Amino acid sequence: ALRLSPKFIALQAERQSQLLQSFVARADTAMLRSMERKTSALERLSGMLASLNVLAVMQRGFALVKDANGAVVKHAAALVDGQGVSLQFYDGERAATIGKGGSAPKAKKAKPASTQQGGLFD
């Protein structure tokens, strides 16, 4: 008879409600922790992807060399003197021709400064 009493049923319902609230709170905490871990992992992977982006590499001063068919040239030995290539930089693309020499163009020399000092009111 105790099992069917309203007082007993209300007590059991209250216990079950508290147990359910406990489970919900634990599930919320677990979900938040999981989201934080996944967000952190996503940010880490996003950073890695950005560092591998070819445009980010070119922005640091590198160029991409392509042959006449548009294929990326990976080795200097794959090119011959006189062969046309395109050089893709961060801010655009330029045509070039492969040649011997291998030295960079020399910088223009600055004009020597005049040795005469002008007057203050000249």
N, C-alpha and C positions, 0 to 999 in steps of 0.2 A: 504494500500500500504506500510505502514511503517513496517508491520510484514514480508513482503517478501523482504525487502531491505537487501543487503549483509551486510551492516553495523550493522543492528539490529541482524541479524543471528550470526554474528561474536561476538557481545556483549553478546548475550545469551549463545553462546558456551563458551566464556571466563568465564562467571559467573558459568556455570555448571561445568567447569573444576576446578575452584577454590573451589567450593562446594565439588566436588569429592575428591580433594586433602585434604581438611579439614577432610572429613570422613575417608580417608585412614590414615592420621596422627593419628586421634583419635582411630581408630581400632588398629594401631600398638602399641600405648601406652597401650591400654586396654589388648592387647595380651601379651605384655611384663610383665605387672603387674600380669596377670593371671599365666603366666609361673613362675614368681618369687614366688608367693604364693604356687603353686603346687610343685615347687622344694623344698621350705622350708618344706612343709608338708611331702614330700617324705623323706627328710633327717631326720626329726624327727621320722617318722615311722621306718626308717632303723636303727636308733639308738636304738629304743625300741626293734626291732626284734633281734638285736645283743645282747642286755642285757638279753634276754630270751633264747638265744641259750644255750643248755645244755652243750656244750663244754666250753663256756665262764664261766659258773657256776663251772664246774669241774676244770677249770684252777685256780680258786680261792681257791681250796683245798677240794672241795666236791667230793663225789663218788656216783655212781649209783649202787644200789643193785638189782641183778636179781636172780630169783629162777632157778631151774634146767630146767624149760621150757623156760627160757629167758624172763619171764614176770617181769616187774618192781615191786619190793616190796616197798609198801608205808608205811607200819606200822610194827613196831617191833613185835607186837602181832601175825602177820601172819607167823612168823618163829618159829621153834621148835629146841631145842638143837639137835645137830648132823646133822641138815639139811645142805646140800651143797648149796652154793650160789656163784655167781661171783660178783666181785667188779670191776666196770669200772671206771678207773681214767682218767684224761685228757690224760695221755701218755701211757695208756695200760690197760689191764684187768688182774685180778688175781683171783684165786679160793680161797674160804674160807669156813670154817665150823662154823656153829653157835654153841656157847657154853655158859655155865654159867660163871659168874664172872663179866663181864661188865667193868672191869678196863683195861685201856690201858697198854701195856707193859712198864715196867720201863726202863728208859734210863740207859745205861751203865755208871758206875761211872768212872770219869777220874782218871788216875793213879796219886797219889800224886807226886808233884815235889820233886826232890832230895833236901835235906837240905844242901848238901855240894856244895859249889861253886867251879867250876873248875878254874884252873889257866889260865891266859891270853895266855900263850904259851904252854899249855899241849896238 
